[in-house]
């Protein structure tokens, strides 16, 4: 289903959650579609995590700003934030990953920004026992920087990378000024990303 995108007021962006201790941890791989080389994150999350909390975890792990609408598509059924009034979408806070697995679904889609259409594939790779003293969610691996918000989606981002790679391009200086000189599409630090997740979930 297609949706029109309306920016979300910053106060409605993902708020801090409480980290969870759990008897079973799920290993998820979140991959941003349409971008090459691929941008992905591997997360360990509680099996009873809601889709609402998973939204916050994905935003923190990927590096999105949270200023746009989102929706999960699980076997053709959509789940979103009830406060944002997405037509026909069910309440994401009432669906857990445990329930997703019970329906035999191991792959589903998370869409962020209905204008730029950042589509993420979420793959449930497996389950494992938690580590002693560890709270979840946590990021354990990943590759490459997240595209900036509002850059035009996958096609716009690929064009932006081409401009950045060519100092003679007439738009090169403008792109560097917009992004900042420190933007590196290859940059990724598991520790840095996990620290962001920890802050969002008040995790030690």
Protein Blocks (a to p, Z undefined) as FASTA:
>chain_A
ZZddddddfklmccdddddddfbdcddddddehiacdddddddddfklcfklmmmmmmmm
nopahlaccdddeehiacddfklopghiacfklccfklmmmnopabdcddehjklopacd
dddfbdcdddehiacdddfbdedjaddehilpjmlmmmmmmmmmmmkbmklmmmmmmnop
kbcfkbccfklmmmmmmmmnopZZ
